[in-house]
């Protein structure tokens, strides 16, 4: 590509803008894809929260565990 042309004196600006967009896109893709996101709470913390609110914690290998609450209307 020619950096400067008599027909379009702003050609270098268009080229610089295109390259900056490529660099920004590559940076975003590279930066976001390599960062592992840790869980918000550990299973022990979730169990403690469940029991603190009057629930029963059921550990489960597939989903990690869940909290069961009994409704006020049920015996």
C-alpha positions in Angstrom: 0.0 0.0 0.0 1.1 3.5 -0.7 1.4 5.7 2.3 0.5 8.8 0.4 -1.3 9.5 -2.8 -2.0 12.8 -4.7 -5.6 11.6 -5.3 -6.3 10.9 -1.6 -4.1 12.8 0.8 -5.9 11.2 3.8 -5.0 7.7 2.7 -2.4 7.4 5.4 -5.1 8.2 8.0 -7.4 5.5 6.6 -4.6 3.0 6.7 -3.6 3.9 10.2 -7.2 3.6 11.4 -7.5 0.2 9.8 -4.3 -1.1 11.5 -5.3 0.3 14.8 -8.7 -1.5 14.6 -6.9 -4.7 13.8 -4.5 -4.3 16.8 -7.4 -3.5 19.2 -9.4 -6.5 18.0 -6.4 -8.8 18.4 -5.6 -7.5 21.8 -9.2 -7.9 23.0 -9.4 -11.5 21.7 -6.0 -12.5 23.1 -6.5 -10.9 26.5 -10.1 -12.1 27.2 -9.7 -15.6 26.0 -6.7 -16.6 28.1 -8.0 -15.4 31.6 -9.7 -18.2 33.6 -12.6 -17.0 35.6 -12.7 -18.5 39.1 -16.0 -19.4 40.8 -17.5 -16.7 42.9 -18.0 -19.1 45.9 -16.4 -22.4 46.8 -18.6 -25.4 47.6 -17.9 -25.0 51.3 -19.0 -21.4 51.3 -22.2 -22.3 49.4 -22.9 -25.0 51.9 -22.4 -22.6 54.8 -24.7 -20.0 53.2 -27.3 -22.7 52.6 -27.2 -23.9 56.2 -27.2 -20.4 57.5 -30.5 -19.7 55.8 -32.1 -23.0 57.0 -31.6 -25.2 54.0 -30.1 -28.6 53.4 -27.0 -28.9 51.3 -26.9 -31.8 48.8 -23.4 -32.3 47.2 -23.6 -33.3 43.6 -20.7 -34.2 41.3 -22.5 -33.1 38.1 -23.6 -29.6 39.1 -21.4 -29.1 42.2 -24.2 -29.2 44.7 -27.5 -27.5 45.5 -29.5 -26.1 48.4 -32.9 -27.4 49.3 -35.4 -25.4 51.3 -38.7 -26.5 52.8 -41.6 -24.2 52.1 -43.5 -22.8 55.0 -46.8 -24.3 53.9 -45.4 -27.9 53.9 -45.1 -30.0 57.0 
